[in-house]
Amino acid sequence: MQELLGRIANLDPQASLGLRVIACFDELMVGEVNSRALAAAAAALAGCPAGFRSGDGSRTLRVDPAGITLAGDAPAEATVRSLPDSSEVWLERSGAAGPNDELILERFGLAIGVRFGLERQLIETPRDVALALDAAASAEERTAAALRLGLMPGTGYRVLAAPLFAVFDRRPAGPTDVITSEYGTLQVLIVDGAGEDLAVSPAGLGGSAAIGDLPRSLRAAIVALRLSRPPEEGLVRAENFGGLVELLAESPDANDPDAARLDELMDAPWAESTVRVVLEAPTIRQAARSLGLHHSTVQGRAEYMERCLGYDPLAGYNRTRLGTSVLRWRLRNSRVLELPGPVG
């Protein structure tokens, strides 16, 4: 838990403390940490003692911001949040409440409630960004959430997806939140326009969508993010891959008969860069110029590619076949969402 707090401290400095609070508790919940660690995280984030009591009174704990257990009951002035099973969480702040105390209590209560076996939907306060991006919600529910966020009907918006520790040169305006995806915890932003001035690494940007269809943009943004290869590639735009993004989003783990052969090819240290240039260049000679290599060297690599793959990668639809397989390979081997270690 302390390591995670260290990582959260290294989150993009322009991100709000509220975003850090959500990110921290979401990561702790994914990691299934114990209730004591949840209380210690709440105390550390709030800078004051925090505690919880189970609904049947069998479990009670108070900790200070350093994670040291405190004796006795919560003081009368503690700010308490009650859960549906009569469990409670609280912050013991003397004086005026901090600007994020309510959010810390909300996320602390959610995490403790889930830890105690409550259904998440019973205790989670609906968040409009998450609801607007939720494919399981109805179009009407998503549209209503988007309108509450100030998004306009008839306007196209794009979803930007990034890891918690992405670095923004300039954080764009627009609704933002932290969500949990099947690939990990993400920070998401809803931006308007073409997103031409976005400067963030790593990140994926989905295509334009109406306010009731934002999950489609999110899905494309996650594919684009997973295709990113930082630091060479910072922001990856889904539209650069055309309809292939929809194909990859629909069946990201589809069985690819070329997968094993491609894995063998990509074991070569030069393979990924050479395959990329060969796919983009019209001829081997042009690919050689782009790579700064002699024509015969690249020709030899192309012949090796053909032996590994079992087909000529430059003939007809085989170029598309190879390109699709390479994108699937990049998704299978994506490391962009792996949390970095603490700095220093």
C-alpha positions as CSV (number, residue, x, y, z in Angstrom):
1,M,0.0,0.0,0.0
2,Q,2.8,2.4,0.8
3,E,4.4,1.6,-2.6
4,L,1.1,2.5,-4.3
5,L,0.8,5.8,-2.4
6,G,4.3,6.5,-3.6
7,R,3.2,5.9,-7.2
8,I,0.1,8.0,-6.7
9,A,2.3,10.8,-5.5
10,N,4.1,10.7,-8.9
11,L,0.9,11.0,-10.8
12,D,0.8,13.9,-13.3
13,P,1.2,17.0,-11.1
14,Q,-1.5,18.8,-13.0
15,A,-4.0,16.1,-12.0
16,S,-6.4,17.1,-9.2
17,L,-6.1,15.6,-5.8
18,G,-9.6,14.2,-6.3
19,L,-8.3,12.2,-9.3
20,R,-5.5,10.8,-7.1
21,V,-8.0,9.8,-4.4
22,I,-10.1,7.9,-6.9
23,A,-7.1,6.3,-8.5
24,C,-5.7,5.2,-5.2
25,F,-8.8,3.5,-3.9
26,D,-9.5,1.9,-7.2
27,E,-6.1,0.4,-7.3
28,L,-6.3,-0.8,-3.7
29,M,-9.7,-2.5,-4.5
30,V,-8.2,-4.2,-7.5
31,G,-5.3,-5.4,-5.4
32,E,-7.8,-6.7,-2.8
33,V,-5.9,-5.2,0.1
34,N,-7.1,-5.6,3.7
35,S,-9.3,-3.2,5.6
36,R,-6.4,-1.9,7.7
37,A,-4.6,-0.8,4.5
38,L,-7.7,0.9,3.3
39,A,-8.0,2.9,6.6
40,A,-4.3,3.7,6.4
41,A,-4.7,5.0,2.8
42,A,-7.7,7.2,3.9
43,A,-5.7,8.6,6.8
44,A,-2.6,9.3,4.6
45,L,-4.7,11.0,1.9
46,A,-6.7,13.1,4.3
47,G,-3.8,13.9,6.6
48,C,-5.8,13.1,9.7
49,P,-6.8,9.9,11.6
50,A,-9.4,7.6,9.9
51,G,-11.3,4.6,11.0
52,F,-14.1,2.1,10.4
53,R,-16.5,-0.1,12.3
54,S,-18.3,-3.1,10.9
55,G,-22.1,-3.2,11.1
56,D,-22.1,-5.9,13.8
57,G,-19.5,-4.2,15.8
58,S,-17.0,-7.0,15.6
59,R,-14.3,-5.0,13.8
60,T,-13.2,-1.5,14.6
61,L,-10.0,0.2,13.7
62,R,-8.5,3.7,13.9
63,V,-5.2,4.7,12.4
64,D,-3.2,7.9,12.1
65,P,-1.7,9.3,8.8
66,A,1.5,7.3,9.5
67,G,-0.5,4.0,9.7
68,I,-0.1,3.6,13.4
69,T,-3.1,2.1,15.2
70,L,-4.9,4.3,17.7
71,A,-6.7,3.2,20.8
72,G,-10.2,4.2,21.9
73,D,-13.3,5.2,20.0
74,A,-13.7,7.8,17.3
75,P,-14.2,11.3,18.8
76,A,-17.6,12.9,18.7
77,E,-16.5,15.5,16.1
78,A,-15.5,12.8,13.6
79,T,-17.1,13.0,10.1
80,V,-18.9,9.7,9.6
81,R,-20.3,8.0,6.5
82,S,-22.7,5.2,7.0
83,L,-23.1,2.1,4.8
84,P,-26.2,0.1,4.0
85,D,-25.2,-2.7,6.5
86,S,-24.8,-0.1,9.3
87,S,-21.0,-0.2,9.0
88,E,-19.3,3.2,9.3
89,V,-16.1,4.9,8.1
90,W,-14.9,8.2,9.4
91,L,-12.3,10.9,9.3
92,E,-11.1,12.6,12.6
93,R,-10.2,16.1,11.4
94,S,-10.1,18.9,13.9
95,G,-11.4,22.1,12.5
96,A,-12.8,22.7,9.0
97,A,-13.2,19.8,6.6
98,G,-10.6,19.5,3.9
99,P,-11.6,20.1,0.2
100,N,-11.5,16.4,-0.6
101,D,-12.8,14.9,2.7
102,E,-16.1,14.0,1.2
103,L,-14.6,12.2,-1.7
104,I,-12.1,10.4,0.5
105,L,-14.9,9.2,2.7
106,E,-17.0,8.1,-0.3
107,R,-14.1,6.1,-1.8
108,F,-13.0,4.7,1.6
109,G,-16.6,3.7,2.4
110,L,-17.0,2.0,-1.0
111,A,-13.7,0.1,-0.6
112,I,-14.6,-1.0,3.0
113,G,-18.1,-1.9,1.9
114,V,-16.8,-4.2,-0.9
115,R,-14.3,-5.6,1.5
116,F,-17.2,-6.5,3.9
117,G,-19.1,-8.2,1.1
118,L,-21.6,-5.5,0.0
119,E,-22.5,-5.2,-3.6
120,R,-20.7,-2.3,-5.2
121,Q,-23.7,-0.9,-6.9
122,L,-25.5,-0.6,-3.5
123,I,-22.9,1.8,-2.1
124,E,-21.2,3.6,-5.0
125,T,-22.3,7.1,-5.7
126,P,-23.0,7.3,-9.4
127,R,-20.4,9.3,-11.3
128,D,-21.6,11.0,-14.5
129,V,-18.4,10.5,-16.5
130,A,-18.3,6.8,-15.8
131,L,-22.0,6.5,-16.6
132,A,-21.7,8.4,-19.8
133,L,-19.0,5.9,-20.9
134,D,-20.8,2.8,-19.6
135,A,-21.8,0.5,-22.5
136,A,-24.1,-1.4,-20.2
137,A,-26.2,1.7,-19.5
138,S,-29.0,2.7,-21.8
139,A,-28.4,5.4,-24.4
140,E,-30.9,7.5,-22.5
141,E,-29.0,7.1,-19.2
142,R,-25.7,8.0,-21.0
143,T,-27.2,11.0,-22.7
144,A,-28.7,12.3,-19.4
145,A,-25.3,11.9,-17.7
146,A,-23.5,13.7,-20.6
147,L,-26.0,16.6,-20.4
148,R,-25.3,16.9,-16.6
149,L,-21.6,17.2,-17.5
150,G,-22.4,20.1,-19.8
151,L,-21.9,18.2,-23.1
152,M,-24.0,19.4,-26.0
153,P,-26.2,17.3,-28.3
154,G,-25.2,17.4,-31.9
155,T,-21.5,17.9,-31.0
156,G,-18.9,15.2,-31.5
157,Y,-16.7,14.3,-28.5
158,R,-13.7,12.1,-28.2
159,V,-12.6,10.0,-25.2
160,L,-8.9,10.1,-24.2
161,A,-7.7,7.1,-22.2
162,A,-4.4,7.1,-20.3
163,P,-2.7,5.2,-17.5
164,L,-2.8,6.7,-14.0
165,F,0.8,7.8,-14.4
166,A,0.6,9.4,-17.9
167,V,2.3,12.8,-18.2
168,F,0.4,15.7,-19.6
169,D,2.3,18.7,-20.9
170,R,-1.0,20.5,-20.6
171,R,-4.1,18.9,-19.1
172,P,-7.1,19.6,-21.5
173,A,-10.4,20.9,-20.4
174,G,-13.3,18.5,-20.1
175,P,-14.9,16.0,-17.8
176,T,-12.5,13.5,-16.3
177,D,-12.6,10.5,-14.0
178,V,-10.8,7.3,-13.1
179,I,-12.4,4.0,-14.3
180,T,-11.6,0.3,-14.0
181,S,-11.3,-1.5,-17.3
182,E,-10.5,-5.2,-18.0
183,Y,-6.9,-4.1,-18.7
184,G,-6.3,-2.0,-15.6
185,T,-7.3,1.3,-14.0
186,L,-7.4,4.3,-16.4
187,Q,-7.9,8.0,-16.2
188,V,-10.3,9.1,-18.9
189,L,-11.2,12.5,-20.3
190,I,-13.9,13.6,-22.6
191,V,-12.6,16.3,-25.0
192,D,-14.3,18.1,-27.9
193,G,-12.9,18.9,-31.3
194,A,-10.2,17.1,-33.1
195,G,-7.9,16.9,-30.1
196,E,-5.1,18.4,-32.2
197,D,-3.5,20.2,-29.3
198,L,-3.3,17.2,-26.9
199,A,0.2,16.6,-25.5
200,V,0.2,13.5,-23.3
201,S,2.2,10.3,-23.1
202,P,1.2,7.6,-23.2
203,A,-2.5,7.8,-24.2
204,G,-5.1,6.7,-26.7
205,L,-7.6,9.0,-28.4
206,G,-10.9,7.5,-29.7
207,G,-12.9,8.8,-32.6
208,S,-15.6,11.4,-32.5
209,A,-19.0,10.3,-31.1
210,A,-22.3,11.7,-30.1
211,I,-23.0,12.1,-26.4
212,G,-25.1,8.9,-26.3
213,D,-22.4,6.9,-28.1
214,L,-19.3,7.7,-26.1
215,P,-18.6,4.0,-25.1
216,R,-17.6,3.4,-28.7
217,S,-15.0,6.2,-28.5
218,L,-13.7,4.8,-25.2
219,R,-13.4,1.4,-26.6
220,A,-11.3,2.7,-29.5
221,A,-9.2,4.9,-27.2
222,I,-8.3,1.8,-25.1
223,V,-7.2,-0.1,-28.2
224,A,-5.2,2.9,-29.3
225,L,-3.6,3.2,-25.9
226,R,-2.6,-0.5,-25.8
227,L,-1.0,0.0,-29.3
228,S,1.2,2.8,-27.9
229,R,4.9,2.2,-27.7
230,P,6.2,5.0,-25.4
231,P,8.4,7.1,-25.5
232,E,8.5,6.9,-29.3
233,E,4.7,7.0,-29.5
234,G,3.0,9.4,-27.0
235,L,-0.6,9.9,-28.1
236,V,-2.0,7.3,-30.4
237,R,-5.1,8.2,-32.4
238,A,-7.6,5.4,-33.1
239,E,-8.5,7.0,-36.5
240,N,-5.0,6.4,-37.8
241,F,-5.9,2.7,-38.0
242,G,-9.3,3.2,-39.6
243,G,-11.7,0.3,-39.3
244,L,-9.0,-2.0,-37.9
245,V,-9.6,-0.5,-34.5
246,E,-13.2,-1.6,-34.5
247,L,-12.1,-5.1,-35.6
248,L,-9.5,-5.2,-32.8
249,A,-12.0,-3.9,-30.2
250,E,-14.6,-6.4,-31.2
251,S,-12.2,-9.4,-30.9
252,P,-9.0,-8.3,-29.1
253,D,-8.1,-11.9,-28.2
254,A,-9.3,-13.6,-31.4
255,N,-7.4,-16.7,-32.4
256,D,-4.9,-15.7,-35.0
257,P,-3.4,-18.6,-37.0
258,D,-0.4,-16.5,-37.8
259,A,0.3,-15.7,-34.1
260,A,2.9,-18.4,-33.3
261,R,4.8,-17.6,-36.5
262,L,4.7,-13.9,-35.8
263,D,6.1,-14.5,-32.3
264,E,9.0,-16.3,-33.8
265,L,9.7,-13.5,-36.2
266,M,9.4,-10.8,-33.5
267,D,12.1,-12.5,-31.5
268,A,14.6,-11.0,-33.9
269,P,15.9,-7.6,-32.4
270,W,15.4,-5.8,-35.7
271,A,12.0,-7.3,-36.5
272,E,9.5,-4.8,-35.0
273,S,11.1,-1.7,-36.6
274,T,11.7,-3.4,-39.9
275,V,8.2,-4.8,-40.1
276,R,6.7,-1.4,-39.4
277,V,8.7,0.3,-42.2
278,V,8.1,-2.5,-44.7
279,L,4.4,-2.2,-44.1
280,E,4.5,1.5,-44.7
281,A,7.0,1.7,-47.6
282,P,5.9,1.0,-51.2
283,T,9.1,-0.9,-52.0
284,I,12.0,-2.7,-50.3
285,R,14.3,0.0,-51.7
286,Q,12.2,2.8,-50.0
287,A,12.1,0.8,-46.8
288,A,15.9,0.5,-46.9
289,R,16.2,4.3,-47.3
290,S,13.8,4.8,-44.3
291,L,15.8,2.4,-42.1
292,G,19.2,3.8,-43.3
293,L,20.3,0.4,-44.4
294,H,21.6,-1.2,-47.6
295,H,19.0,-2.5,-50.0
296,S,20.4,-6.1,-49.7
297,T,20.2,-6.1,-45.9
298,V,16.5,-5.2,-46.0
299,Q,15.9,-7.7,-48.8
300,G,17.5,-10.4,-46.7
301,R,15.2,-9.5,-43.8
302,A,12.2,-9.6,-46.0
303,E,13.2,-13.1,-47.1
304,Y,13.6,-14.1,-43.5
305,M,10.1,-12.7,-42.7
306,E,8.7,-14.8,-45.6
307,R,10.3,-18.0,-44.2
308,C,9.0,-17.4,-40.7
309,L,5.5,-16.4,-41.8
310,G,5.0,-19.0,-44.5
311,Y,3.8,-16.3,-47.0
312,D,5.2,-13.4,-48.9
313,P,4.3,-10.4,-46.7
314,L,4.5,-7.9,-49.6
315,A,2.2,-9.8,-52.0
316,G,-1.4,-8.6,-52.4
317,Y,-3.6,-9.0,-49.4
318,N,-0.7,-10.5,-47.5
319,R,0.5,-7.0,-46.5
320,T,-2.9,-6.5,-44.9
321,R,-2.7,-9.9,-43.3
322,L,0.6,-9.1,-41.8
323,G,-0.5,-5.7,-40.7
324,T,-3.5,-7.1,-38.8
325,S,-1.4,-9.8,-37.2
326,V,1.2,-7.2,-36.1
327,L,-1.5,-5.1,-34.4
328,R,-2.8,-8.1,-32.6
329,W,0.8,-9.0,-31.6
330,R,1.2,-5.5,-30.2
331,L,-2.0,-5.8,-28.2
332,R,-0.9,-9.2,-26.8
333,N,2.4,-7.8,-25.8
334,S,1.4,-4.3,-24.6
335,R,3.1,-3.1,-21.4
336,V,1.8,0.4,-21.5
337,L,-0.6,-0.1,-18.6
338,E,2.0,-1.6,-16.3
339,L,2.5,0.6,-13.3
340,P,6.0,2.2,-13.1
341,G,8.0,1.9,-9.9
342,P,8.3,4.7,-7.4
343,V,10.7,7.5,-8.4
344,G,13.7,8.0,-6.2
